[in-house]
Amino acid sequence: MTRAAVISFHTSPLIQPGSGDSGGMNVYVREVASALAQAGVACTTYTRADRPGLRREVLVEPGHRVVHIHAGPYDLAKEALPDYIDEFTAGVRDHIDATGGIDIVHGNYWLSGVVGHRLKHDLDVPLVSTFHTLARVKAEGGDLEPEWRDRAEADIIACSDAVCVSCPEEERQFRRLYGDADGRVNGAVEIVPPAVEHAFFAPGDVAGARRAAGLPVDRPVIVFVGRIQPLKGPDVAIGAFAALRHDDAVLVLVGGASGVDGDAEAARARRLVAELGLTDRVRFVDPQPHHLLSSYYRAADVVVVPSRSESFGLVALEAAASGVPVVASAVGGLLNVVDHDVTGVLVEGRDPERFAAAIDDLLDDHERRGALGTAATAKAARFTWSLTAARLRRLYADLVDARLPLVTACR
């Protein structure tokens, strides 16, 4: 049985997505590691202990455990974590040595990639990297990252035996911005898409979902799901809602504050709602576990995803699986998740008026909205965690079982 060390340094797969630094990556790490375990790959996910009272090890299911590593004070901003990479890496190494070793290391996000890079050389095992977001991609969307992050990502890419991307659009971005990496499997870049848990996200009774979520049954409902931070565009969602011709509609924003300025950004969103005179029509909802979040998707006439950049766009896929058309930014992975005028609508630029026009058009045309939702569900059905795990398992086998030569050159 292949033994994989999955690194998720800055955020735990056990944390509720939608607030702080937890989001689609948390879902990805948890679901893919569990699916790998079901496929015969023993996965240990290493994450930083971010609060007291955590158990050292948590068995998620047979073959998948989460190990909490103590590194630095509990309450640390993500921006302070680079100072504790050495301590975290040493803790991971100690646990690996004490439990019989590993065959492969898989880093998620650049901080975990730095850890994985060091473990690769310490243990002489292959390194697989999934970045989820990259500094150069974020910069193109207007979200600048420190230069040292860009340098670290370049070093990780240069020494990864494979880099996983989520979709063809992310692969195009990667090759355009970083060139061809030096790995040994299919040019080092493997498309391994995230998926959706269809047991939770599926079409259902709209009226029942609205009653369960405490929403009006007889008014249009627009839903935004995501962390309240500039990258996800809640201000665009609010501005678009203000510009709608359907002035009886309700906007629901599901998510919590994120990042160092998260509380200030959440307060800014609420001020914007008040300034636009929308307080009685806009609802802010705390992050929800999947079994409750699904009701908000089903309750929606339209889900709006106005992100500045997205490596994939898990919210758009969850909405699609729930039978709801998405109005989304024409950026990154959303270009692959949303088929324009087939499963949803893609909007160029960040003008709230354009988003409003697209939403209004869907609200005006019940038949078209239904057709897009049906097509979206059919497309989402192709994305399963078992398929994601199968692709990763094959990649791991290529690197481990075939004993392909590892990348050793580092920038």
Secondary structure, 3 states (H helix, E strand, C coil): CCEEEEECCCCCCCCCCCCCCCCHHHHHHHHHHHHHHHCCCEEEEEEECCCCCCCCEEEEECCEEEEEECCCCCCCCHHHHHHHHHHHHHHHHHHHHHCCCCCEEEEECHHHHHHHHHHHHHHCCCEEEECCCCHHHHHHCCCCCCHHHHHHHHHHHHHCCEEEECCHHHHHHHHHHHCCCCCCCHHHEEECCCCCCCCCCCCCCHHHHHHHHCCCCCCCEEEEECCECHHHCHHHHHHHHHCCCCCCCEEEEECCECCCCHHHHHHHHHHHHHHCCCCCCEEEECCCCHHHHHHHHHHCCEEEECCCCCCCCHHHHHHHHCCCCEEEECCCCHHHHCCECCCEEEECCCCHHHHHHHHHHHHHCHHHHHHHHHHHHHHHCCCCHHHHHHHHHHHHHHHHCCCCCCCCCCC
